[in-house]
């Protein structure tokens, strides 16, 4: 859970963009910002 609403990086990807003069570009993948927990309890 992300209770403090921070950006948590899941994955870092780097690639080179040759169109802009061999510039190194970083691409970050973040975790979900908020998760909803649902529970259901059935009793007989």
PDB file with SEQRES, HELIX, SHEET and CRYST1 records, atoms N, CA, C and O in Angstrom:
SEQRES   1 A   44  UNK UNK UNK UNK UNK UNK UNK UNK UNK UNK UNK UNK UNK          
SEQRES   2 A   44  UNK UNK UNK UNK UNK UNK UNK UNK UNK UNK UNK UNK UNK          
SEQRES   3 A   44  UNK UNK UNK UNK UNK UNK UNK UNK UNK UNK UNK UNK UNK          
SEQRES   4 A   44  UNK UNK UNK UNK UNK                                          
HELIX    1 AA1 UNK A   18  UNK A   20  5                                   3    
SHEET    1 AA1 2 UNK A   9  UNK A  17  0                                        
SHEET    2 AA1 2 UNK A  23  UNK A  30 -1                                        
CRYST1    1.000    1.000    1.000  90.00  90.00  90.00 P 1           1          
ATOM      1  N   UNK A   1       0.832  -1.183   0.000  1.00  0.00           N  
ATOM      2  CA  UNK A   1       0.000   0.000   0.000  1.00  0.00           C  
ATOM      3  C   UNK A   1       0.877   1.247   0.000  1.00  0.00           C  
ATOM      4  O   UNK A   1       1.966   1.265   0.575  1.00  0.00           O  
ATOM      5  N   UNK A   2       0.390   2.260  -0.641  1.00  0.00           N  
ATOM      6  CA  UNK A   2       1.106   3.513  -0.730  1.00  0.00           C  
ATOM      7  C   UNK A   2       0.397   4.536   0.156  1.00  0.00           C  
ATOM      8  O   UNK A   2      -0.262   5.447  -0.347  1.00  0.00           O  
ATOM      9  N   UNK A   3       0.531   4.389   1.452  1.00  0.00           N  
ATOM     10  CA  UNK A   3      -0.221   5.234   2.382  1.00  0.00           C  
ATOM     11  C   UNK A   3       0.317   6.658   2.459  1.00  0.00           C  
ATOM     12  O   UNK A   3      -0.410   7.556   2.881  1.00  0.00           O  
ATOM     13  N   UNK A   4       1.562   6.892   2.069  1.00  0.00           N  
ATOM     14  CA  UNK A   4       2.131   8.235   2.096  1.00  0.00           C  
ATOM     15  C   UNK A   4       2.041   8.940   0.748  1.00  0.00           C  
ATOM     16  O   UNK A   4       2.512  10.069   0.619  1.00  0.00           O  
ATOM     17  N   UNK A   5       1.440   8.295  -0.270  1.00  0.00           N  
ATOM     18  CA  UNK A   5       1.248   8.844  -1.606  1.00  0.00           C  
ATOM     19  C   UNK A   5       2.569   9.303  -2.234  1.00  0.00           C  
ATOM     20  O   UNK A   5       2.654  10.397  -2.792  1.00  0.00           O  
ATOM     21  N   UNK A   6       3.583   8.462  -2.135  1.00  0.00           N  
ATOM     22  CA  UNK A   6       4.882   8.728  -2.739  1.00  0.00           C  
ATOM     23  C   UNK A   6       4.984   7.980  -4.060  1.00  0.00           C  
ATOM     24  O   UNK A   6       4.294   6.983  -4.274  1.00  0.00           O  
ATOM     25  N   UNK A   7       5.849   8.468  -4.944  1.00  0.00           N  
ATOM     26  CA  UNK A   7       6.092   7.775  -6.201  1.00  0.00           C  
ATOM     27  C   UNK A   7       7.143   6.693  -5.967  1.00  0.00           C  
ATOM     28  O   UNK A   7       8.305   7.000  -5.698  1.00  0.00           O  
ATOM     29  N   UNK A   8       6.742   5.449  -6.068  1.00  0.00           N  
ATOM     30  CA  UNK A   8       7.634   4.316  -5.881  1.00  0.00           C  
ATOM     31  C   UNK A   8       7.995   3.757  -7.246  1.00  0.00           C  
ATOM     32  O   UNK A   8       7.123   3.327  -8.001  1.00  0.00           O  
ATOM     33  N   UNK A   9       9.284   3.763  -7.558  1.00  0.00           N  
ATOM     34  CA  UNK A   9       9.756   3.300  -8.855  1.00  0.00           C  
ATOM     35  C   UNK A   9       9.783   1.779  -8.868  1.00  0.00           C  
ATOM     36  O   UNK A   9      10.389   1.151  -8.000  1.00  0.00           O  
ATOM     37  N   UNK A  10       9.124   1.198  -9.855  1.00  0.00           N  
ATOM     38  CA  UNK A  10       9.097  -0.249 -10.017  1.00  0.00           C  
ATOM     39  C   UNK A  10      10.225  -0.718 -10.922  1.00  0.00           C  
ATOM     40  O   UNK A  10      10.853  -1.742 -10.651  1.00  0.00           O  
ATOM     41  N   UNK A  11      10.491   0.032 -12.007  1.00  0.00           N  
ATOM     42  CA  UNK A  11      11.445  -0.411 -13.001  1.00  0.00           C  
ATOM     43  C   UNK A  11      12.102   0.812 -13.640  1.00  0.00           C  
ATOM     44  O   UNK A  11      11.431   1.804 -13.925  1.00  0.00           O  
ATOM     45  N   UNK A  12      13.418   0.739 -13.865  1.00  0.00           N  
ATOM     46  CA  UNK A  12      14.161   1.781 -14.567  1.00  0.00           C  
ATOM     47  C   UNK A  12      14.645   1.226 -15.900  1.00  0.00           C  
ATOM     48  O   UNK A  12      15.257   0.159 -15.950  1.00  0.00           O  
ATOM     49  N   UNK A  13      14.372   1.947 -16.970  1.00  0.00           N  
ATOM     50  CA  UNK A  13      14.839   1.554 -18.293  1.00  0.00           C  
ATOM     51  C   UNK A  13      15.627   2.702 -18.893  1.00  0.00           C  
ATOM     52  O   UNK A  13      15.212   3.858 -18.802  1.00  0.00           O  
ATOM     53  N   UNK A  14      16.763   2.390 -19.506  1.00  0.00           N  
ATOM     54  CA  UNK A  14      17.591   3.382 -20.175  1.00  0.00           C  
ATOM     55  C   UNK A  14      17.706   3.003 -21.638  1.00  0.00           C  
ATOM     56  O   UNK A  14      17.858   1.828 -21.973  1.00  0.00           O  
ATOM     57  N   UNK A  15      17.633   4.001 -22.510  1.00  0.00           N  
ATOM     58  CA  UNK A  15      17.874   3.749 -23.923  1.00  0.00           C  
ATOM     59  C   UNK A  15      18.506   4.982 -24.553  1.00  0.00           C  
ATOM     60  O   UNK A  15      18.420   6.085 -24.012  1.00  0.00           O  
ATOM     61  N   UNK A  16      19.143   4.781 -25.706  1.00  0.00           N  
ATOM     62  CA  UNK A  16      19.845   5.853 -26.405  1.00  0.00           C  
ATOM     63  C   UNK A  16      18.999   6.306 -27.585  1.00  0.00           C  
ATOM     64  O   UNK A  16      18.568   5.496 -28.406  1.00  0.00           O  
ATOM     65  N   UNK A  17      18.769   7.616 -27.658  1.00  0.00           N  
ATOM     66  CA  UNK A  17      18.014   8.209 -28.745  1.00  0.00           C  
ATOM     67  C   UNK A  17      19.016   8.782 -29.751  1.00  0.00           C  
ATOM     68  O   UNK A  17      19.631   9.819 -29.503  1.00  0.00           O  
ATOM     69  N   UNK A  18      19.171   8.102 -30.876  1.00  0.00           N  
ATOM     70  CA  UNK A  18      20.132   8.532 -31.890  1.00  0.00           C  
ATOM     71  C   UNK A  18      19.663   9.760 -32.665  1.00  0.00           C  
ATOM     72  O   UNK A  18      20.481  10.449 -33.275  1.00  0.00           O  
ATOM     73  N   UNK A  19      18.365  10.046 -32.651  1.00  0.00           N  
ATOM     74  CA  UNK A  19      17.841  11.186 -33.392  1.00  0.00           C  
ATOM     75  C   UNK A  19      18.258  12.515 -32.770  1.00  0.00           C  
ATOM     76  O   UNK A  19      18.318  13.527 -33.469  1.00  0.00           O  
ATOM     77  N   UNK A  20      18.545  12.531 -31.483  1.00  0.00           N  
ATOM     78  CA  UNK A  20      18.928  13.759 -30.790  1.00  0.00           C  
ATOM     79  C   UNK A  20      20.412  13.761 -30.430  1.00  0.00           C  
ATOM     80  O   UNK A  20      20.800  14.357 -29.425  1.00  0.00           O  
ATOM     81  N   UNK A  21      21.226  13.118 -31.217  1.00  0.00           N  
ATOM     82  CA  UNK A  21      22.665  13.127 -30.983  1.00  0.00           C  
ATOM     83  C   UNK A  21      23.116  12.175 -29.909  1.00  0.00           C  
ATOM     84  O   UNK A  21      23.910  12.554 -29.047  1.00  0.00           O  
ATOM     85  N   UNK A  22      22.634  10.947 -29.932  1.00  0.00           N  
ATOM     86  CA  UNK A  22      23.017   9.888 -28.988  1.00  0.00           C  
ATOM     87  C   UNK A  22      22.776  10.318 -27.543  1.00  0.00           C  
ATOM     88  O   UNK A  22      23.671  10.228 -26.703  1.00  0.00           O  
ATOM     89  N   UNK A  23      21.578  10.778 -27.266  1.00  0.00           N  
ATOM     90  CA  UNK A  23      21.202  11.234 -25.935  1.00  0.00           C  
ATOM     91  C   UNK A  23      20.644  10.063 -25.135  1.00  0.00           C  
ATOM     92  O   UNK A  23      19.804   9.313 -25.632  1.00  0.00           O  
ATOM     93  N   UNK A  24      21.114   9.903 -23.885  1.00  0.00           N  
ATOM     94  CA  UNK A  24      20.653   8.839 -23.004  1.00  0.00           C  
ATOM     95  C   UNK A  24      19.349   9.269 -22.342  1.00  0.00           C  
ATOM     96  O   UNK A  24      19.277  10.348 -21.753  1.00  0.00           O  
ATOM     97  N   UNK A  25      18.316   8.430 -22.436  1.00  0.00           N  
ATOM     98  CA  UNK A  25      16.998   8.743 -21.905  1.00  0.00           C  
ATOM     99  C   UNK A  25      16.614   7.691 -20.873  1.00  0.00           C  
ATOM    100  O   UNK A  25      16.782   6.493 -21.097  1.00  0.00           O  
ATOM    101  N   UNK A  26      16.094   8.159 -19.734  1.00  0.00           N  
ATOM    102  CA  UNK A  26      15.668   7.274 -18.658  1.00  0.00           C  
ATOM    103  C   UNK A  26      14.145   7.200 -18.658  1.00  0.00           C  
ATOM    104  O   UNK A  26      13.465   8.224 -18.710  1.00  0.00           O  
ATOM    105  N   UNK A  27      13.617   5.981 -18.598  1.00  0.00           N  
ATOM    106  CA  UNK A  27      12.180   5.755 -18.563  1.00  0.00           C  
ATOM    107  C   UNK A  27      11.852   5.027 -17.259  1.00  0.00           C  
ATOM    108  O   UNK A  27      12.352   3.928 -17.021  1.00  0.00           O  
ATOM    109  N   UNK A  28      11.007   5.639 -16.406  1.00  0.00           N  
ATOM    110  CA  UNK A  28      10.645   5.057 -15.121  1.00  0.00           C  
ATOM    111  C   UNK A  28       9.246   4.466 -15.185  1.00  0.00           C  
ATOM    112  O   UNK A  28       8.343   5.057 -15.778  1.00  0.00           O  
ATOM    113  N   UNK A  29       9.066   3.307 -14.576  1.00  0.00           N  
ATOM    114  CA  UNK A  29       7.748   2.711 -14.399  1.00  0.00           C  
ATOM    115  C   UNK A  29       7.420   2.776 -12.912  1.00  0.00           C  
ATOM    116  O   UNK A  29       8.201   2.324 -12.076  1.00  0.00           O  
ATOM    117  N   UNK A  30       6.259   3.342 -12.588  1.00  0.00           N  
ATOM    118  CA  UNK A  30       5.884   3.543 -11.196  1.00  0.00           C  
ATOM    119  C   UNK A  30       4.825   2.544 -10.763  1.00  0.00           C  
ATOM    120  O   UNK A  30       4.083   2.002 -11.582  1.00  0.00           O  
ATOM    121  N   UNK A  31       4.771   2.312  -9.443  1.00  0.00           N  
ATOM    122  CA  UNK A  31       3.731   1.483  -8.867  1.00  0.00           C  
ATOM    123  C   UNK A  31       2.419   2.251  -8.853  1.00  0.00           C  
ATOM    124  O   UNK A  31       2.400   3.462  -9.075  1.00  0.00           O  
ATOM    125  N   UNK A  32       1.350   1.565  -8.600  1.00  0.00           N  
ATOM    126  CA  UNK A  32       0.044   2.206  -8.530  1.00  0.00           C  
ATOM    127  C   UNK A  32       0.005   3.194  -7.364  1.00  0.00           C  
ATOM    128  O   UNK A  32       0.583   2.938  -6.308  1.00  0.00           O  
ATOM    129  N   UNK A  33      -0.676   4.319  -7.559  1.00  0.00           N  
ATOM    130  CA  UNK A  33      -0.731   5.347  -6.530  1.00  0.00           C  
ATOM    131  C   UNK A  33      -1.606   4.931  -5.351  1.00  0.00           C  
ATOM    132  O   UNK A  33      -1.210   5.111  -4.199  1.00  0.00           O  
ATOM    133  N   UNK A  34      -2.752   4.394  -5.611  1.00  0.00           N  
ATOM    134  CA  UNK A  34      -3.631   4.006  -4.525  1.00  0.00           C  
ATOM    135  C   UNK A  34      -4.249   2.655  -4.781  1.00  0.00           C  
ATOM    136  O   UNK A  34      -4.679   2.361  -5.896  1.00  0.00           O  
ATOM    137  N   UNK A  35      -4.295   1.856  -3.785  1.00  0.00           N  
ATOM    138  CA  UNK A  35      -4.900   0.542  -3.903  1.00  0.00           C  
ATOM    139  C   UNK A  35      -6.132   0.481  -3.012  1.00  0.00           C  
ATOM    140  O   UNK A  35      -6.125   1.002  -1.896  1.00  0.00           O  
ATOM    141  N   UNK A  36      -7.167  -0.143  -3.497  1.00  0.00           N  
ATOM    142  CA  UNK A  36      -8.400  -0.288  -2.738  1.00  0.00           C  
ATOM    143  C   UNK A  36      -8.491  -1.727  -2.259  1.00  0.00           C  
ATOM    144  O   UNK A  36      -8.388  -2.667  -3.047  1.00  0.00           O  
ATOM    145  N   UNK A  37      -8.685  -1.883  -0.969  1.00  0.00           N  
ATOM    146  CA  UNK A  37      -8.832  -3.208  -0.392  1.00  0.00           C  
ATOM    147  C   UNK A  37     -10.311  -3.463  -0.118  1.00  0.00           C  
ATOM    148  O   UNK A  37     -10.994  -2.639   0.490  1.00  0.00           O  
ATOM    149  N   UNK A  38     -10.788  -4.609  -0.575  1.00  0.00           N  
ATOM    150  CA  UNK A  38     -12.172  -4.981  -0.356  1.00  0.00           C  
ATOM    151  C   UNK A  38     -12.181  -6.367   0.250  1.00  0.00           C  
ATOM    152  O   UNK A  38     -11.487  -7.272  -0.214  1.00  0.00           O  
ATOM    153  N   UNK A  39     -12.972  -6.518   1.289  1.00  0.00           N  
ATOM    154  CA  UNK A  39     -13.111  -7.844   1.898  1.00  0.00           C  
ATOM    155  C   UNK A  39     -14.584  -8.164   2.069  1.00  0.00           C  
ATOM    156  O   UNK A  39     -15.428  -7.285   2.247  1.00  0.00           O  
ATOM    157  N   UNK A  40     -14.856  -9.453   2.009  1.00  0.00           N  
ATOM    158  CA  UNK A  40     -16.236  -9.928   2.145  1.00  0.00           C  
ATOM    159  C   UNK A  40     -16.218 -11.129   3.080  1.00  0.00           C  
ATOM    160  O   UNK A  40     -15.462 -12.079   2.875  1.00  0.00           O  
ATOM    161  N   UNK A  41     -17.042 -11.075   4.089  1.00  0.00           N  
ATOM    162  CA  UNK A  41     -17.090 -12.160   5.070  1.00  0.00           C  
ATOM    163  C   UNK A  41     -18.494 -12.729   5.093  1.00  0.00           C  
ATOM    164  O   UNK A  41     -19.465 -12.015   5.346  1.00  0.00           O  
ATOM    165  N   UNK A  42     -18.590 -14.009   4.828  1.00  0.00           N  
ATOM    166  CA  UNK A  42     -19.877 -14.706   4.857  1.00  0.00           C  
ATOM    167  C   UNK A  42     -19.863 -15.719   5.984  1.00  0.00           C  
ATOM    168  O   UNK A  42     -18.910 -16.483   6.138  1.00  0.00           O  
ATOM    169  N   UNK A  43     -20.929 -15.718   6.770  1.00  0.00           N  
ATOM    170  CA  UNK A  43     -21.062 -16.690   7.855  1.00  0.00           C  
ATOM    171  C   UNK A  43     -22.380 -17.426   7.667  1.00  0.00           C  
ATOM    172  O   UNK A  43     -23.389 -16.829   7.292  1.00  0.00           O  
ATOM    173  N   UNK A  44     -22.362 -18.719   7.929  1.00  0.00           N  
ATOM    174  CA  UNK A  44     -23.577 -19.540   7.801  1.00  0.00           C  
ATOM    175  C   UNK A  44     -24.180 -19.778   9.137  1.00  0.00           C  
ATOM    176  O   UNK A  44     -25.208 -20.447   9.240  1.00  0.00           O  
TER     177      UNK A  44                                                      
END                                                                             
